[in-house]
């Protein structure tokens, strides 16, 4: 099965989020970073997640538009195939 670029991007980002969550859990236990650093990282991750979701939504809309165009073309091809050749001349 071939993977599409969007799925790959989402998979990579999801893995990054998991790594960051693990890191954040370690930080809260070890208090290695300041609270401000943790909050800044969480804001950055939330923004990145929002942007990723917007990209996914946009890709879904584009895929739906492309599917509709394919259906329109297929429909017009079927009509053309059913039209007698004498009418086409």
VEXMARVO-391619 format. One line per 8 residues: number of its first residue (from 1); their letters; for each residue x, y, z of N, C-alpha, C. Coordinates in steps of 0.02 Angstrom, whole numbers. Example, Ala and Ser with C-alpha at 12.3 -4.5 7.8 and 13.67 -1.06 7.14 Angstrom:
// VEXMARVO-391619
1 = AS = 660/-284/390/615/-225/390/660/-165/390 | 642/-112/354/684/-53/357/645/2/394
This chain:
// VEXMARVO-391619
1 = XXXXXXXX = 42/-59/0/0/0/0/45/62/0 | 31/108/-45/71/169/-48/41/219/0 | 84/259/30/59/310/76/60/377/41 | 10/418/57/10/484/27/48/532/72 | 73/587/43/114/633/82/80/662/143 | 15/675/139/-21/703/196/-23/654/253 | -37/590/238/-39/539/290/29/533/323 | 81/534/282/149/529/309/164/589/355
9 = XXXXXXXX = 146/649/333/157/709/373/119/704/439 | 56/684/436/17/679/498/46/626/544 | 70/570/516/100/518/557/163/543/591 | 205/579/554/267/606/583/251/656/638 | 203/700/624/185/750/675/155/717/737 | 114/666/726/85/631/784/140/600/826 | 189/570/794/245/541/831/283/596/868 | 292/654/837/325/710/871/287/731/933
17 = XXXXXXXX = 220/734/927/179/753/984/188/703/1041 | 190/639/1024/200/588/1076/267/598/1110 | 318/611/1071/384/624/1100/383/685/1146 | 349/738/1123/346/799/1164/306/787/1228 | 253/749/1223/214/733/1284/257/695/1333 | 293/645/1308/339/608/1351/390/655/1383 | 417/701/1343/466/748/1369/435/793/1421 | 374/816/1408/340/859/1457/327/823/1523
25 = XXXXXXXX = 310/759/1518/299/720/1579/364/714/1619 | 419/703/1584/484/700/1618/501/767/1650 | 486/821/1614/501/887/1640/461/904/1702 | 398/884/1702/357/900/1760/381/861/1821 | 408/802/1810/434/762/1866/502/788/1888 | 545/805/1840/613/826/1856/621/901/1863 | 572/939/1842/574/1012/1844/639/1039/1813 | 657/1012/1754/718/1033/1720/709/1102/1689
33 = XXXXXXXX = 651/1114/1659/637/1178/1628/591/1219/1673 | 592/1283/1662/548/1327/1701/476/1318/1677 | 430/1340/1718/359/1337/1701/345/1377/1638 | 378/1434/1631/369/1476/1571/391/1439/1508 | 446/1402/1512/470/1363/1455/420/1309/1436 | 393/1276/1486/344/1223/1473/281/1252/1441 | 258/1308/1468/198/1340/1440/210/1364/1369 | 269/1391/1356/286/1414/1288/287/1355/1240
41 = XXXXXXXX = 315/1300/1261/317/1239/1219/246/1213/1206 | 204/1214/1257/135/1192/1248/98/1237/1199 | 109/1303/1204/77/1349/1156/101/1334/1085 | 166/1322/1078/194/1307/1012/164/1242/984 | 158/1192/1026/130/1129/1004/56/1136/986 | 19/1174/1024/-51/1186/1008/-58/1221/941 | -16/1270/928/-17/1305/864/0/1258/807 | 51/1217/817/71/1169/766/14/1119/752
49 = XXXXXXXX = -19/1096/805/-75/1050/796/-131/1084/758 | -147/1146/774/-199/1184/739/-182/1190/665 | -119/1207/650/-98/1214/580/-102/1147/544 | -84/1093/577/-88/1027/546/-160/1008/531 | -204/1023/578/-275/1008/567/-304/1050/510 | -282/1112/504/-304/1155/449/-279/1127/382 | -217/1104/382/-189/1074/320/-229/1011/302 | -246/970/351/-285/910/339/-354/927/312
57 = XXXXXXXX = -386/976/342/-452/998/320/-449/1024/248 | -398/1063/232/-389/1089/165/-378/1032/115 | -337/984/134/-324/927/90/-388/887/78 | -429/880/129/-493/844/121/-539/882/73 | -542/948/80/-583/988/33/-558/981/-38 | -492/983/-47/-463/975/-114/-478/906/-142 | -474/855/-101/-488/787/-123/-561/781/-144 | -606/812/-106/-677/810/-123/-690/845/-190
65 = XXXXXXXX = -659/903/-199/-666/940/-262/-640/899/-321 | -583/867/-312/-554/825/-365/-600/766/-380 | -628/736/-328/-674/679/-338/-736/701/-378 | -762/760/-361/-821/786/-397/-804/799/-471 | -745/825/-484/-725/838/-553/-718/772/-592 | -689/722/-560/-683/657/-592/-752/628/-608 | -798/634/-561/-866/610/-572/-900/647/-630 | -889/712/-634/-918/751/-689/-889/728/-756
73 = XXXXXXXX = -824/718/-758/-792/697/-820/-816/627/-839 | -820/582/-790/-843/514/-804/-915/515/-829 | -956/558/-799/-1026/564/-820/-1031/588/-893 | -991/639/-910/-994/665/-978/-967/613/-1028 | -919/573/-1007/-894/520/-1051/-948/467/-1063 | -985/450/-1010/-1039/401/-1018/-1093/427/-1065 | -1109/491/-1059/-1159/522/-1103/-1133/520/-1175 | -1070/536/-1184/-1042/536/-1252/-1042/467/-1282
81 = XXXXXXXX = -1030/416/-1242/-1029/348/-1267/-1100/324/-1285 | -1150/350/-1251/-1219/330/-1266/-1249/369/-1324 | -1219/425/-1342/-1244/467/-1396/-1229/433/-1463 | -1280/425/-1505/-1267/394/-1571/-1217/435/-1611 | -1178/401/-1650/-1126/434/-1690/-1157/483/-1741 | -1215/469/-1765/-1247/512/-1815/-1261/582/-1785 | -1275/585/-1719/-1288/649/-1687/-1223/689/-1679 | -1168/653/-1670/-1104/686/-1658/-1075/716/-1722
89 = X = -1097/695/-1780/-1069/720/-1843/-1094/786/-1862
